[in-house]
């Protein structure tokens, strides 16, 4: 039977009602209409019964799952599939740059014998900054974030280490990352990096013994600028349980050296604070 011209027909499909306009065409059965509406691969141009809802549901079903992790304050957060894909791309780009010597794909700058190394470090630092910005804007930090941090804290370039330290400072305290940082600083000559690291190390009182050992070693035999920067900013690390160790160290340093003066000043300030606490 054919419908009358310009007939409106109300068809129930999956609990919803659909109006269908028919012009001298046979009205198809409910079963056929349901098949056309619900098919995820039907073409809307050829199938007037396909809905945007079915297309949207298909896209959601095929999308990558959102990643879930904790924020720096311990709350749960997620990454959208798009942001998750951006993160995976950045992670892959970082790995490719770090391993570029094995694949003969390192960036080249022939202007100076060390220019290519500086260029590689610059690109790694920029990728780490983008990685940190992505996580900061989403307040998303997980085990991969911690691992990336640890991997680049050990990179033999101060700019890359500083970028990794920026990323570390955004995260909740991570003792394993702090241990990696302390080990990396043992061989550092970078005073600016040491100052930045000291701000982070204040969050790890449980590692005080290892931190004190690191500082005393550098004050005794470390690079001039690093030792001076360390002594200038050591105030917050001198406590009742290590002040005698620092006093002995100060007495062993060249008396007119800047690091000796800074250290002795910090010790006096610490002693004054201890006197106020325990009069």
NUGUMI-490175 format. One record per residue: x, z, y of N, C-alpha, C, CB in turn; residue in three letters; residue number from 0. Coordinates in steps of 0.001 Angstrom, whole numbers, m for minus. Glycine has a CB too. Layout:
N
DONU/n.x/n.z/n.y/ca.x/ca.z/ca.y/c.x/c.z/c.y/cb.x/cb.z/cb.y/res/n
DONU/X/Z/Y/X/Z/Y/X/Z/Y/X/Z/Y/ALA/NUM
...
//
This chain:
279
DONU/n.x/n.z/n.y/ca.x/ca.z/ca.y/c.x/c.z/c.y/cb.x/cb.z/cb.y/res/n
DONU/861/0/m1192/0/0/0/896/0/1241/m973/1245/6/UNK/0
DONU/526/m787/2260/1314/m799/3482/641/61/4545/1506/m2238/3992/UNK/1
DONU/1403/644/5390/845/1470/6455/363/578/7585/1886/2489/6972/UNK/2
DONU/m504/1153/8432/m927/420/9603/223/323/10580/m2141/1082/10256/UNK/3
DONU/203/m644/11414/1270/m818/12394/1329/393/13329/1057/m2118/13204/UNK/4
DONU/2581/857/13595/2842/1994/14455/2185/3272/13954/2373/1696/15845/UNK/5
DONU/2246/3482/12668/1686/4689/12080/2728/5803/12114/1211/4426/10631/UNK/6
DONU/2326/7013/12501/3197/8186/12456/2878/8973/11194/3021/9076/13729/UNK/7
DONU/3886/9266/10418/3683/9991/9158/4528/11247/9186/4044/9106/7922/UNK/8
DONU/3977/12376/8850/4684/13662/8805/5156/13904/7376/3766/14838/9298/UNK/9
DONU/6491/13966/7190/7082/14099/5858/7779/15453/5742/8083/12942/5575/UNK/10
DONU/7421/16294/4763/8150/17579/4556/9421/17328/3756/7248/18631/3813/UNK/11
DONU/10574/17781/4287/11854/17635/3575/12635/18929/3714/12684/16425/4127/UNK/12
DONU/12953/19575/2596/13779/20793/2561/13283/21839/3539/15234/20458/2868/UNK/13
DONU/11975/22037/3566/11422/23082/4426/11237/22665/5863/12292/24272/4385/UNK/14
DONU/11657/21402/6247/11512/20927/7613/10517/19775/7624/12882/20490/8204/UNK/15
DONU/9896/19515/8765/8941/18415/8903/9570/17299/9721/7625/18900/9564/UNK/16
DONU/9491/16075/9262/10079/14920/9927/8967/13903/10245/11193/14274/9035/UNK/17
DONU/8937/13455/11502/8021/12375/11875/8705/11046/11617/7581/12492/13365/UNK/18
DONU/7997/10134/10974/8547/8820/10654/7650/7759/11261/8682/8620/9116/UNK/19
DONU/8232/6809/11983/7473/5701/12561/7616/4508/11637/7962/5357/14009/UNK/20
DONU/6501/3953/11176/6544/2812/10262/5815/1636/10881/5925/3172/8894/UNK/21
DONU/6444/469/10835/5807/m738/11388/5718/m1788/10300/6596/m1288/12616/UNK/22
DONU/4544/m1873/9672/4310/m2855/8605/5348/m2765/7518/4294/m4254/9169/UNK/23
DONU/5825/m1550/7199/6768/m1340/6116/6165/m361/5136/8127/m831/6642/UNK/24
DONU/6424/m519/3859/5895/447/2890/6451/1833/3185/6242/25/1441/UNK/25
DONU/5575/2829/3110/6038/4212/3292/6693/4655/2004/4862/5175/3682/UNK/26
DONU/7993/5048/2125/8725/5440/921/8313/6831/465/10234/5394/1170/UNK/27
DONU/8584/7092/m780/8165/8358/m1369/8953/9521/m809/8314/8314/m2872/UNK/28
DONU/8427/10762/m984/9131/11974/m539/10487/12074/m1190/8311/13227/m853/UNK/29
DONU/10590/11670/m2443/11869/11780/m3163/12910/10880/m2527/11695/11417/m4654/UNK/30
DONU/12519/9654/m2196/13467/8727/m1599/13881/9187/m213/12874/7330/m1531/UNK/31
DONU/12905/9700/572/13231/10211/1901/14203/11367/1828/11972/10643/2625/UNK/32
DONU/13953/12277/898/14844/13433/736/16248/12984/392/14317/14379/m350/UNK/33
DONU/16373/12004/m492/17689/11503/m883/18420/10918/305/17561/10456/m1984/UNK/34
DONU/17702/10160/1141/18344/9535/2286/18767/10554/3332/17418/8520/2907/UNK/35
DONU/17914/11566/3567/18224/12540/4597/19391/13423/4194/17010/13388/4898/UNK/36
DONU/19459/13846/2952/20426/14834/2518/21740/14239/2053/19847/15647/1431/UNK/37
DONU/21827/12926/1858/23066/12332/1361/24157/12443/2406/22850/10865/971/UNK/38
DONU/25343/13064/2099/26405/13239/3088/27159/11962/3376/27366/14285/2628/UNK/39
DONU/26966/10906/2568/27748/9698/2772/26897/8562/3311/28408/9279/1481/UNK/40
DONU/25602/8811/3607/24752/7745/4100/25144/7359/5501/23297/8154/4057/UNK/41
DONU/24857/6136/5897/25242/5602/7188/24041/5664/8114/25775/4153/7062/UNK/42
DONU/24193/6318/9262/23064/6509/10146/22541/5192/10683/23444/7413/11282/UNK/43
DONU/23417/4207/10841/22982/2923/11350/22048/2237/10365/24180/2037/11645/UNK/44
DONU/22284/2417/9061/21457/1796/8040/20373/2718/7521/22309/1341/6904/UNK/45
DONU/20425/3969/7891/19487/4941/7350/18867/5738/8479/20180/5875/6348/UNK/46
DONU/17672/5390/8973/17082/6078/10125/16675/7486/9822/15899/5330/10621/UNK/47
DONU/16730/7895/8566/16289/9243/8194/17447/10236/8151/15593/9211/6842/UNK/48
DONU/18711/9761/8355/19860/10685/8338/19844/11508/9613/21215/9912/8198/UNK/49
DONU/20194/12791/9517/20155/13682/10676/21544/14128/11059/19280/14894/10395/UNK/50
DONU/21686/14561/12319/22956/15106/12783/23302/16380/12039/22911/15371/14282/UNK/51
DONU/22285/17117/11608/22533/18365/10885/23311/18107/9622/21226/19068/10554/UNK/52
DONU/22927/17045/8885/23637/16762/7643/25070/16380/7912/22945/15660/6870/UNK/53
DONU/25342/15636/9030/26710/15270/9374/27524/16502/9724/26726/14281/10537/UNK/54
DONU/26931/17410/10500/27635/18625/10896/27970/19482/9694/26805/19421/11885/UNK/55
DONU/27009/19659/8786/27265/20458/7591/28367/19858/6753/26007/20593/6762/UNK/56
DONU/28424/18527/6686/29480/17866/5920/30833/18133/6531/29231/16367/5841/UNK/57
DONU/30913/18086/7907/32188/18333/8576/32660/19752/8345/32070/18061/10069/UNK/58
DONU/31737/20717/8409/32115/22114/8195/32607/22323/6773/30932/23045/8487/UNK/59
DONU/31950/21691/5814/32338/21851/4409/33737/21329/4153/31350/21136/3501/UNK/60
DONU/34095/20205/4821/35388/19582/4572/36504/20144/5427/35292/18119/4797/UNK/61
DONU/36204/20982/6429/37232/21505/7321/38099/22528/6612/36598/22124/8559/UNK/62
DONU/39345/22685/7131/40243/23699/6581/39705/25077/6893/41671/23539/7140/UNK/63
DONU/39869/26042/6002/39361/27384/6253/40122/28064/7378/39441/28222/4989/UNK/64
DONU/39433/28902/8142/40085/29636/9215/41003/30696/8621/39043/30280/10156/UNK/65
DONU/42185/30889/9258/43125/31900/8793/42749/33252/9381/44575/31523/9174/UNK/66
DONU/43022/34315/8644/42655/35670/9059/43908/36537/9070/41569/36276/8114/UNK/67
DONU/44082/37339/10116/45225/38245/10193/44906/39363/11157/46506/37499/10627/UNK/68
DONU/45914/40208/11417/45734/41342/12323/46339/41040/13676/46359/42611/11737/UNK/69
DONU/45765/41624/14734/46333/41520/16066/47449/42539/16204/45252/41731/17152/UNK/70
DONU/48108/42536/17378/49192/43494/17610/48696/44932/17616/49884/43190/18924/UNK/71
DONU/47381/45141/17872/46841/46506/17849/46096/46821/16568/45921/46717/19022/UNK/72
DONU/46257/45968/15545/45712/46259/14233/44324/45729/13964/45703/47686/14037/UNK/73
DONU/43661/45131/14959/42334/44581/14752/42416/43244/14017/41611/44413/16092/UNK/74
DONU/41337/42887/13345/41304/41644/12595/40915/40486/13502/40334/41751/11419/UNK/75
DONU/41586/39355/13340/41268/38161/14105/41426/36946/13212/42165/38045/15358/UNK/76
DONU/40985/35799/13697/41069/34573/12910/41612/33442/13760/39697/34199/12337/UNK/77
DONU/42123/32421/13083/42517/31177/13731/41517/30111/13350/43960/30756/13335/UNK/78
DONU/41125/29326/14314/40255/28201/13999/41044/27196/13163/39698/27536/15300/UNK/79
DONU/40352/26326/12417/41069/25312/11635/42002/24460/12498/40075/24412/10919/UNK/80
DONU/41583/24134/13729/42418/23323/14604/43697/24069/15006/41631/22914/15852/UNK/81
DONU/43540/25346/15383/44704/26144/15777/45610/26405/14581/44260/27475/16403/UNK/82
DONU/45007/26626/13432/45796/26802/12208/46642/25562/11934/44876/27094/11004/UNK/83
DONU/46065/24391/12136/46812/23148/11931/47951/23021/12939/45876/21936/12038/UNK/84
DONU/47715/23432/14179/48778/23409/15189/49928/24329/14784/48224/23826/16565/UNK/85
DONU/49577/25495/14270/50607/26444/13848/51434/25875/12713/49977/27768/13424/UNK/86
DONU/50773/25255/11737/51504/24692/10607/52413/23558/11059/50533/24193/9536/UNK/87
DONU/51971/22785/12049/52812/21710/12586/54056/22285/13257/52017/20850/13590/UNK/88
DONU/53875/23323/14072/55019/23957/14734/55983/24563/13719/54539/25037/15707/UNK/89
DONU/55443/25188/12687/56291/25780/11646/57120/24708/10959/55438/26533/10611/UNK/90
DONU/56501/23565/10674/57213/22462/10030/58279/21890/10951/56235/21361/9614/UNK/91
DONU/57959/21762/12224/58935/21228/13191/60131/22166/13336/58270/21009/14566/UNK/92
DONU/59870/23474/13350/60968/24441/13411/61873/24310/12196/60421/25870/13510/UNK/93
DONU/61282/24201/11015/62065/24083/9778/62901/22800/9784/61133/24103/8544/UNK/94
DONU/62309/21721/10260/63040/20452/10294/64221/20519/11250/62109/19310/10698/UNK/95
DONU/64032/21165/12403/65139/21313/13345/66238/22205/12777/64635/21884/14668/UNK/96
DONU/65835/23311/12169/66846/24237/11646/67650/23599/10514/66181/25530/11151/UNK/97
DONU/67020/22736/9731/67694/22099/8595/68155/20683/8899/66778/22079/7401/UNK/98
DONU/68257/20352/10189/68545/18964/10554/69919/18489/10087/68445/18804/12046/UNK/99
DONU/70866/19392/9904/72196/18969/9433/72136/18442/8009/73190/20133/9512/UNK/100
DONU/71288/19046/7193/71145/18573/5812/70489/17201/5748/70332/19568/4996/UNK/101
DONU/69670/16890/6750/68964/15610/6744/69539/14618/7751/67496/15832/7033/UNK/102
DONU/70650/14994/8392/71302/14117/9385/70324/13679/10465/71902/12880/8699/UNK/103
DONU/69492/14615/10924/68469/14274/11910/68556/15144/13166/67091/14408/11289/UNK/104
DONU/69709/15762/13398/69850/16638/14560/69849/15828/15855/71140/17467/14454/UNK/105
DONU/69328/16414/16943/69390/15719/18236/70844/15540/18663/68602/16500/19321/UNK/106
DONU/71127/14416/19284/72503/14071/19642/72652/14012/21153/72914/12727/19010/UNK/107
DONU/73729/14622/21642/74128/14524/23047/75657/14406/23059/73625/15781/23898/UNK/108
DONU/76155/13234/23400/77593/12971/23350/78305/13291/24658/77834/11531/22991/UNK/109
DONU/77608/13927/25593/78217/14180/26899/79307/15251/26845/77150/14593/27889/UNK/110
DONU/79299/16059/25774/80253/17164/25657/80366/17515/24180/79806/18414/26511/UNK/111
DONU/81532/17991/23721/81670/18324/22298/80642/19327/21790/83037/18863/22045/UNK/112
DONU/80173/20216/22667/79202/21222/22234/77776/20912/22685/79607/22577/22755/UNK/113
DONU/77604/19773/23353/76303/19461/23937/75207/19315/22883/76399/18190/24751/UNK/114
DONU/75545/18742/21744/74530/18565/20695/74045/19906/20160/75091/17718/19546/UNK/115
DONU/74964/20856/20015/74571/22195/19558/73676/22878/20578/75810/23057/19289/UNK/116
DONU/74016/22702/21871/73185/23288/22923/71793/22642/22933/73864/23123/24303/UNK/117
DONU/71754/21327/22712/70477/20622/22702/69602/21089/21539/70705/19109/22620/UNK/118
DONU/70207/21266/20382/69463/21768/19222/68912/23160/19500/70362/21795/17970/UNK/119
DONU/69747/24032/20056/69301/25390/20377/68176/25365/21413/70480/26233/20896/UNK/120
DONU/68285/24470/22384/67248/24350/23414/65916/23937/22785/67670/23326/24495/UNK/121
DONU/65952/22961/21885/64720/22502/21245/64122/23575/20342/64985/21235/20439/UNK/122
DONU/64977/24299/19636/64483/25401/18809/63839/26486/19673/65627/25999/17974/UNK/123
DONU/64473/26806/20785/63917/27830/21682/62560/27409/22217/64876/28105/22848/UNK/124
DONU/62439/26148/22585/61169/25643/23117/60067/25684/22054/61343/24205/23639/UNK/125
DONU/60410/25320/20820/59423/25382/19729/58989/26821/19476/60002/24771/18433/UNK/126
DONU/59945/27748/19512/59612/29164/19308/58725/29683/20435/60896/30012/19214/UNK/127
DONU/58984/29243/21650/58152/29661/22775/56725/29151/22611/58746/29158/24098/UNK/128
DONU/56581/27904/22171/55243/27353/21917/54547/28099/20781/55334/25854/21581/UNK/129
DONU/55326/28446/19754/54787/29210/18627/54309/30580/19113/55855/29370/17506/UNK/130
DONU/55111/31226/19961/54741/32542/20491/53507/32445/21384/55912/33153/21277/UNK/131
DONU/53434/31408/22219/52284/31233/23112/51002/31024/22316/52515/30044/24059/UNK/132
DONU/51085/30248/21241/49916/30007/20402/49404/31317/19816/50252/29013/19277/UNK/133
DONU/50320/32153/19331/49919/33421/18719/49445/34423/19766/51077/34012/17920/UNK/134
DONU/50083/34408/20917/49681/35329/21975/48282/34993/22484/50690/35292/23131/UNK/135
DONU/47994/33714/22679/46688/33311/23197/45571/33602/22201/46697/31829/23545/UNK/136
DONU/45918/33651/20910/44914/33941/19881/45008/35371/19351/45060/32966/18730/UNK/137
DONU/46003/36128/19839/46240/37494/19347/46214/37525/17822/45183/38471/19916/UNK/138
DONU/47042/36662/17257/47052/36479/15799/48477/36647/15290/46484/35076/15400/UNK/139
DONU/48692/37643/14423/50021/37906/13883/49897/38267/12409/50730/39039/14672/UNK/140
DONU/50632/37567/11572/50571/37836/10140/51992/37843/9571/49686/36778/9411/UNK/141
DONU/52098/37822/8247/53411/37881/7610/54259/36661/7948/53256/38000/6102/UNK/142
DONU/53609/35510/8114/54383/34326/8497/55015/34510/9874/53489/33073/8488/UNK/143
DONU/54262/35119/10797/54801/35376/12135/56035/36271/12056/53730/36025/13033/UNK/144
DONU/55946/37318/11242/57081/38230/11081/58269/37513/10454/56682/39439/10221/UNK/145
DONU/58008/36640/9480/59095/35928/8811/59780/34950/9750/58570/35190/7587/UNK/146
DONU/58996/34233/10553/59568/33324/11549/60445/34119/12517/58444/32564/12321/UNK/147
DONU/59955/35272/12945/60725/36140/13839/62068/36505/13221/59933/37414/14166/UNK/148
DONU/62048/36973/11998/63273/37396/11320/64235/36237/11101/62937/38038/9989/UNK/149
DONU/63695/35072/10756/64546/33908/10501/65364/33520/11730/63696/32727/10054/UNK/150
DONU/64740/33618/12910/65425/33138/14115/66125/34241/14900/64442/32446/15013/UNK/151
DONU/65897/35499/14538/66730/36563/15097/68169/36426/14632/66181/37936/14708/UNK/152
DONU/68364/35800/13489/69701/35650/12919/70351/34323/13280/69638/35786/11421/UNK/153
DONU/69658/33482/14044/70228/32180/14399/71439/32382/15325/69154/31275/15085/UNK/154
DONU/72516/31645/15107/73747/31884/15881/73726/31294/17288/74920/31320/15140/UNK/155
DONU/72703/31610/18049/72637/31197/19456/71786/32219/20200/72043/29740/19610/UNK/156
DONU/72295/32701/21308/71611/33754/22043/70259/33342/22586/72464/34213/23162/UNK/157
DONU/70111/32077/23008/68826/31624/23551/67753/31606/22463/68970/30222/24177/UNK/158
DONU/68111/31161/21276/67166/31145/20156/66819/32571/19755/67750/30371/18949/UNK/159
DONU/67823/33441/19687/67573/34843/19351/66656/35496/20378/68893/35616/19258/UNK/160
DONU/66851/35160/21651/66018/35723/22704/64570/35265/22560/66562/35333/24078/UNK/161
DONU/64365/33995/22213/63006/33489/21994/62354/34185/20805/63025/31966/21767/UNK/162
DONU/63130/34418/19746/62608/35139/18582/62282/36586/18950/63624/35100/17418/UNK/163
DONU/63087/37170/19810/62846/38550/20251/61591/38635/21112/64057/39087/21033/UNK/164
DONU/61341/37603/21929/60089/37547/22690/58894/37585/21741/60039/36274/23568/UNK/165
DONU/58995/36815/20666/57924/36783/19672/57778/38140/18991/58194/35690/18626/UNK/166
DONU/58886/38792/18699/58860/40108/18059/58184/41139/18951/60279/40564/17716/UNK/167
DONU/58439/41067/20254/57882/42050/21179/56372/41939/21318/58521/41901/22530/UNK/168
DONU/55800/40793/20958/54352/40624/21021/53644/41266/19824/54006/39145/21092/UNK/169
DONU/54378/41492/18751/53784/41977/17517/53797/43501/17458/54520/41399/16316/UNK/170
DONU/53004/44027/16542/53070/45456/16259/54452/45779/15693/51941/45886/15266/UNK/171
DONU/54950/47007/15867/56275/47351/15328/56401/46995/13856/56552/48836/15517/UNK/172
DONU/57512/46347/13525/57779/45931/12157/59191/46391/11812/57618/44374/11981/UNK/173
DONU/59302/47392/10952/60603/47994/10645/61574/46987/10045/60425/49162/9691/UNK/174
DONU/61078/46088/9199/61962/45094/8598/62535/44159/9658/61211/44287/7534/UNK/175
DONU/61706/43759/10611/62193/42912/11701/63221/43665/12539/61022/42439/12590/UNK/176
DONU/63000/44955/12755/63949/45756/13529/65293/45866/12820/63380/47150/13785/UNK/177
DONU/65270/46007/11512/66522/46059/10747/67276/44745/10845/66243/46391/9279/UNK/178
DONU/66540/43640/10790/67170/42320/10940/67776/42202/12332/66140/41176/10697/UNK/179
DONU/67069/42678/13343/67576/42633/14714/68853/43440/14851/66527/43151/15690/UNK/180
DONU/68875/44636/14306/70075/45487/14386/71259/44803/13716/69815/46863/13728/UNK/181
DONU/71041/44225/12554/72124/43512/11861/72622/42330/12686/71649/43025/10482/UNK/182
DONU/71686/41597/13304/72078/40434/14103/72882/40850/15332/70838/39642/14533/UNK/183
DONU/72561/42001/15898/73255/42455/17104/74672/42956/16820/72456/43553/17771/UNK/184
DONU/74971/43234/15576/76314/43743/15242/77406/42777/15704/76436/43979/13723/UNK/185
DONU/77125/41478/15609/78146/40477/15951/77867/39779/17274/78245/39443/14852/UNK/186
DONU/76963/40326/18069/76581/39676/19319/77591/39959/20432/75189/40137/19747/UNK/187
DONU/77718/38974/21337/78539/39139/22543/77679/39024/23807/79672/38085/22572/UNK/188
DONU/76379/38980/23626/75450/38635/24691/74855/39893/25325/74334/37732/24152/UNK/189
DONU/75281/40202/26537/74792/41390/27222/73304/41311/27553/75581/41608/28486/UNK/190
DONU/72833/40126/27963/71412/39964/28282/70549/40164/27039/71151/38575/28889/UNK/191
DONU/71015/39627/25925/70276/39801/24677/70233/41272/24282/70911/38966/23552/UNK/192
DONU/71335/41987/24465/71375/43409/24124/70388/44190/24978/72796/43971/24306/UNK/193
DONU/70325/43890/26271/69379/44587/27148/67946/44337/26702/69562/44140/28607/UNK/194
DONU/67624/43093/26363/66292/42753/25877/65993/43467/24561/66159/41238/25699/UNK/195
DONU/66994/43521/23682/66811/44170/22384/66608/45674/22534/68011/43893/21481/UNK/196
DONU/67256/46277/23500/67118/47719/23701/65679/48090/24055/68073/48197/24804/UNK/197
DONU/65005/47231/24801/63602/47482/25122/62754/47499/23851/63074/46417/26103/UNK/198
DONU/63054/46583/22946/62312/46517/21692/62662/47671/20761/62581/45197/20997/UNK/199
DONU/63930/48045/20699/64374/49071/19756/63828/50458/20091/65885/49118/19724/UNK/200
DONU/63344/50642/21306/62737/51928/21648/61478/52199/20815/62397/51966/23139/UNK/201
DONU/60937/51167/20211/59717/51339/19403/60012/51796/17970/58936/50032/19365/UNK/202
DONU/61300/52056/17676/61664/52381/16289/62475/53674/16207/62462/51229/15666/UNK/203
DONU/61872/54809/16540/62600/56084/16466/63058/56413/15050/61727/57213/16989/UNK/204
DONU/62372/55870/14046/62772/56127/12663/64103/55480/12310/61705/55633/11719/UNK/205
DONU/64580/54559/13152/65861/53878/12912/66948/54392/13862/65696/52352/13078/UNK/206
DONU/66764/55590/14373/67692/56113/15379/69133/56144/14891/67273/57504/15792/UNK/207
DONU/69363/56516/13647/70739/56599/13137/71408/55229/13161/70752/57168/11705/UNK/208
DONU/70693/54201/12707/71258/52856/12699/71462/52333/14118/70354/51908/11916/UNK/209
DONU/70541/52667/15012/70655/52238/16411/71846/52907/17085/69361/52559/17184/UNK/210
DONU/72008/54202/16851/73140/54942/17428/74463/54368/16930/73046/56446/17077/UNK/211
DONU/74540/54049/15668/75759/53457/15122/76051/52105/15768/75641/53299/13603/UNK/212
DONU/75012/51291/15941/75177/49992/16593/75718/50168/18003/73843/49228/16628/UNK/213
DONU/75130/51081/18745/75521/51272/20141/76939/51826/20257/74537/52209/20841/UNK/214
DONU/77262/52803/19453/78602/53397/19555/79688/52388/19172/78703/54643/18657/UNK/215
DONU/79412/51560/18189/80386/50530/17804/80643/49560/18947/79898/49762/16571/UNK/216
DONU/79566/49122/19610/79731/48179/20718/80384/48847/21928/78376/47587/21117/UNK/217
DONU/80074/50101/22180/80699/50789/23307/82195/50972/23085/80036/52144/23533/UNK/218
DONU/82590/51096/21849/84010/51265/21540/84764/49949/21539/84172/51939/20201/UNK/219
DONU/84226/48957/20879/85001/47711/20644/84248/46436/21012/85407/47630/19189/UNK/220
DONU/83063/46561/21584/82266/45369/21875/82768/44585/23070/80845/45756/22107/UNK/221
DONU/82189/43409/23264/82540/42566/24404/82307/43318/25717/81721/41257/24382/UNK/222
DONU/83120/43015/26718/83099/43758/27982/81696/43790/28595/84088/43135/28975/UNK/223
DONU/81086/42608/28803/79780/42546/29459/78696/43225/28624/79393/41094/29727/UNK/224
DONU/78741/43039/27312/77747/43651/26443/77861/45169/26494/77908/43149/25002/UNK/225
DONU/79075/45693/26377/79277/47145/26384/78837/47749/27708/80748/47487/26115/UNK/226
DONU/79104/47058/28796/78710/47568/30109/77187/47571/30257/79351/46724/31226/UNK/227
DONU/76530/46505/29817/75070/46428/29881/74433/47502/29004/74585/45034/29450/UNK/228
DONU/75051/47732/27867/74569/48754/26939/74658/50144/27555/75366/48709/25635/UNK/229
DONU/75812/50470/28128/76003/51791/28726/75071/52000/29923/77465/51971/29159/UNK/230
DONU/74792/50917/30647/73944/51009/31831/72485/51324/31476/74015/49710/32619/UNK/231
DONU/72062/50948/30261/70652/51077/29884/70409/52012/28700/70099/49726/29560/UNK/232
DONU/71366/52871/28413/71296/53684/27200/70522/54991/27377/72682/53995/26729/UNK/233
DONU/70108/55294/28597/69501/56604/28894/68436/57024/27887/68891/56580/30273/UNK/234
DONU/67518/56118/27580/66380/56481/26728/66754/56693/25264/65327/55416/26817/UNK/235
DONU/67993/56427/24909/68413/56550/23511/69239/57799/23240/69204/55337/23110/UNK/236
DONU/69513/58582/24264/70305/59799/24085/69353/60981/23954/71301/60010/25276/UNK/237
DONU/69445/61670/22813/68534/62771/22498/69333/63986/22027/67505/62343/21415/UNK/238
DONU/68615/65040/21767/69265/66284/21351/70082/66114/20077/68228/67367/21146/UNK/239
DONU/69607/65255/19175/70292/65128/17894/71454/64138/17910/69312/64718/16847/UNK/240
DONU/71698/63445/19027/72868/62552/19062/73728/62718/20317/72411/61115/18964/UNK/241
DONU/73341/63641/21194/74061/63765/22451/75525/64166/22255/73372/64774/23333/UNK/242
DONU/75794/64990/21271/77183/65397/21022/78019/64209/20560/77236/66523/19970/UNK/243
DONU/77401/63326/19799/78102/62116/19345/78453/61226/20542/77230/61327/18323/UNK/244
DONU/77528/61127/21476/77804/60309/22659/78815/60985/23594/76502/60026/23416/UNK/245
DONU/78805/62299/23639/79807/63007/24445/81206/62733/23920/79532/64519/24449/UNK/246
DONU/81357/62805/22610/82662/62545/22004/83092/61105/22263/82621/62827/20489/UNK/247
DONU/82152/60203/22198/82477/58798/22469/82904/58618/23918/81272/57891/22155/UNK/248
DONU/82186/59221/24859/82525/59095/26280/83936/59602/26560/81513/59862/27140/UNK/249
DONU/84329/60668/25898/85672/61222/26095/86755/60292/25559/85784/62583/25421/UNK/250
DONU/86394/59423/24609/87385/58527/24013/87522/57201/24758/87024/58257/22577/UNK/251
DONU/86610/56936/25679/86646/55663/26411/87605/55751/27599/85230/55277/26897/UNK/252
DONU/88122/54606/28041/88971/54614/29242/88218/55258/30407/89415/53166/29618/UNK/253
DONU/88739/56314/30998/87979/57111/31971/87527/56340/33208/88805/58272/32406/UNK/254
DONU/88258/55315/33599/87884/54572/34805/87041/53330/34507/89129/54164/35556/UNK/255
DONU/86740/53114/33257/85957/51927/32902/84503/52100/33323/86043/51651/31389/UNK/256
DONU/83856/50986/33603/82448/51025/34012/81576/51588/32892/81959/49616/34408/UNK/257
DONU/81872/51198/31658/81035/51678/30553/81153/53189/30386/81423/50976/29245/UNK/258
DONU/82351/53732/30653/82531/55177/30564/81714/55899/31635/84016/55537/30697/UNK/259
DONU/81743/55356/32858/80995/55982/33950/79493/55942/33696/81314/55291/35274/UNK/260
DONU/79009/54781/33247/77574/54657/32963/77154/55604/31840/77223/53205/32585/UNK/261
DONU/77980/55681/30805/77637/56528/29654/77628/57999/30059/78633/56300/28493/UNK/262
DONU/78621/58437/30808/78668/59834/31229/77491/60184/32132/79981/60126/31948/UNK/263
DONU/77088/59252/32979/75931/59476/33833/74658/59626/32990/75777/58321/34839/UNK/264
DONU/74534/58805/31955/73367/58886/31068/73358/60203/30304/73352/57705/30082/UNK/265
DONU/74541/60665/29909/74637/61935/29188/74220/63102/30082/76069/62150/28668/UNK/266
DONU/74677/63086/31327/74295/64149/32265/72784/64171/32477/75015/63960/33615/UNK/267
DONU/72195/62994/32601/70745/62916/32788/70012/63441/31553/70317/61465/33086/UNK/268
DONU/70534/63106/30378/69923/63590/29144/70041/65103/29039/70571/62925/27929/UNK/269
DONU/71200/65641/29410/71389/67099/29370/70430/67800/30323/72841/67466/29723/UNK/270
DONU/70215/67211/31483/69291/67799/32454/67876/67810/31888/69331/67021/33790/UNK/271
DONU/67508/66720/31244/66178/66640/30639/66029/67658/29520/65913/65229/30105/UNK/272
DONU/67078/67844/28743/66999/68802/27646/66904/70229/28178/68216/68660/26722/UNK/273
DONU/67566/70488/29302/67528/71814/29911/66120/72133/30404/68536/71906/31070/UNK/274
DONU/65449/71122/30972/64081/71340/31450/63123/71604/30286/63600/70126/32261/UNK/275
DONU/63361/70923/29153/62508/71123/27995/62780/72459/27318/62699/69994/27008/UNK/276
DONU/64080/72817/27256/64482/74069/26593/65304/74911/27576/65309/73777/25282/UNK/277
DONU/64683/75540/28569/65428/76319/29561/66128/77525/28950/64499/76779/30659/UNK/278
//
